[in-house]
Amino acid sequence: MHEFSPLDLAGVAVIGLVFIKILGPVARAFANRIEGKTPAPIAEDPAVDQLRDQVEELHERVDFLERTLASRPPPAELPQPRTPV
């Protein structure tokens, strides 16, 4: 039979710690979801409101440009090219 050396035991311990470090938060999040707990609310950054205002302004400008382009009459037809005789 094969005897375990201290190196084998250390390797098993390291692998176990890696699994705990990686899968621990995932398992905790999964358990919270099953229990129906909601994550802690994140405080809103004041810059988010400023960005929302800027996006709203840009949206209004795009709408204005779309209406302006849609209200123009279609361009007159270009004259047909003549071939020299």
N, C-alpha and C positions, 0 to 999 in steps of 0.2 A: 504494500500500500504506500501511497505517496503521503509524506508528512508535510504539513504546512510550515513554511518558513516565516520568519517575521516580515520578510518582504511581501509575501503573499497576503498576509494579514493587513499590511499597510496599503496594498493595492485595493483590497476590498473596502477598506475604510475610506480611501480617497474616492472611489467610485460611488459609495454610499453618500458621502458629503456632496458630491457633484449633483446626484439625483435630488437630494434634499434642497440644495440651493436653486436648482433649475425648476423642479416640479413643485416646490413648496408654494410659491406665489400663485402658480397656475391652479393648484388644488384649492388654495384659500379663496381665490376669485370664483372658482366653480362652486364652492360651498356657499359663498355669499349669494351667488345668483340663485341657487336652489332655495335658500332660506328666504329670498325675496328682499334682502337688504339692498338698499341703494347706495352707490358710492357717495362719499362726502362731496358736497357741492363745491365747485371751484369758484373762487372769487373772480368776478369779472374785471378785466383790465380796462381802464378808461380809454386805451387806444382802440379797443374794439368798437366803442361807440363812434369814435372819430372815423374809423374805417367804414362803418356802416353808412355814416352821413356822406362820405366821399363816393361810395358805390351808388347810393341813391341819386346823388347829383349826376354821376356819369350815366345812370339809367335814364334820367330825364333828358339829358343831352342827346343820347342815342335816339330816344323816342322823337324828339324834336327834329333831328336830322332825317329820320325815316319818314315823318309826315311831310317835311319839306320836299324830299325827293319824290314822294308819291304824288304830291300835288302839282308838280311841274307837268306841262304838256309834253307829249312825246316829241322828240326832235324831228324836224322836217327831213324828208328823205333826201339823201344825197343824189346829185345828178348822176345819171348813168354815164359811164365812161364811153367816149366816142372813139371809134377806131378810124384811123386815117384811111382815106380812099385811095 
